[in-house]
Structures are given as structure tokens and as C-alpha cells.
Amino acid sequence: MKSFIQAVVVAAVLAAPVVSFAQTNQPLTRAQVKAELVQIEAAGYNPATANDYDYPANIQAAEARVAAQNAGKTGYGGVSNGTSDSGSNVHMATGDSVRSVYMGH
């Protein structure tokens, strides 16, 4: 009986990662595809006038414009080129009151 319980616990531990695996590549819904098509067309791409010669360049340029528009809409934020300071200036004491961090230990 004790070995049966151990076998069940081991099986549960081995099966837990399979159950909790997050799926990130889910298929798009029709609404999502239509929304993406509207965004691409608003960025200047017209599928009715596309031809074999300029198709890759036109769709890639429109997708780049859409990506630039959506860059600020992510939950992660973009890259910051600025700097930031926090805290205040540190004033060093001089004279007899200067002690090492390790003084008195």
C-alpha cells in the first residue's frame, strides 16, 4: 500500500508540468485576422493592387509601419534612451568623525 501511494505521488509530480504547460501559439480568431487586415490596409497596403513584383516590399513596409504604431501599446514597454538619477548626493564627513565601515568590529 505504501509503495502504491509513492507511485501515485511520483506520477503526479511527473504529470504536473504537462498539465501546467502554457500554450503561447494559439490560432487566431476571425476577429483578430480582420483587425490585423484593417491595420495593414490603414498603414497603406492595398491587396487589390498588389502584384508579384512589389508584393514582398509593400507588405513588409506596411507591417513595419503597423509594428511601429503598436510599439507603444505593449505591456512590456520599449527601450529607453534616457538616463535617470535617484537618491541624493552623498556628503563625506571629514576630520575626526571619519571612520571605516569595519571600525569597531
N, C-alpha and C positions, 0 to 999 in steps of 0.2 A: 504494500500500500504506500509505503514511504517513497519507494522508487517511482511509483506511478505519479505521485504529486510532484516529484522533482522533474520528471519527464514533461509534465504539463507546464510547469514553470519555465523550463528551458525552451519549450516550443513557443510559449507566449512571448518570451524575450526575443527569440529569433524572428517571430512574425510581426512584432511591433513596428520595426522600421518599414516594412512593406505596407502596412495599413496607414502609416502617417506620412507616406511619401507625397510631397506636394507636386501637383501637376501644373507646370507653367505653360505648356504648349497646347492649350485648348483650342479647338476650332473656333473660328469667328462666326458670329451670328450674321444674319442678313442685314440687320440694322447697322452693325459695325461696318460691314463691307460698303453699304450705301453711304454711310457717313464719311468713310475714307475716300470714296469716289467723289463725293461733293467737295471735300477738302482739296483733292488733286485738281479738280476742274476749276475751283476758285483760285488755285495757285497758277493757272494759266495753261493747263493741259487740256486739249480737246481731242477725245478719242476718235471723233468723226473725221478729223483732218489728219490723223496720224498715217504715216506711210513707212515702208520698210527702211528708208534711208535715214530719216531723222528720229525714228521711234525711240531708240535707246537714249539718245541725248535729251529728248524732250521730256520723257517720263522721269529720268533721273534728275533733271533740273527742277521739275515740279515737285518731286519727292524731297529734294533738298530744301526747297522753299517751305514746304509743309513741316519738315523737321525743324527748321529754324523758327517757325511760328509756334510750334509745340514745345520748344526747348524750355520755356518758362513755365509750362503747365505740368511738369512732372513733380512728383512728391519728393524727389531727391535733391533738386536744386542743380544749378550749373556751377561752372568753375568761376571762382572769384580771382580777379587780378589785383585786388587792392591789398592793403595791409591793415592791421588793427593793433591797437595797443590796449592793454588792460592793466589795472592796478595803478599804483602811484610811484613817484620817484622814491628811491631809497637814499636816505641821508646817512652817511657813515659817521660814526662818532669818532672823535679824535682825542688824543690825550690819555689820561689815566683810566678813563672808563672803557677803553678798548680791550676786549677780552676775546680770546679764541673760543670757538664753539666747544672745544674739548677741555676748556679750563675748568678745574674743579671736579672733574670726574674721577 
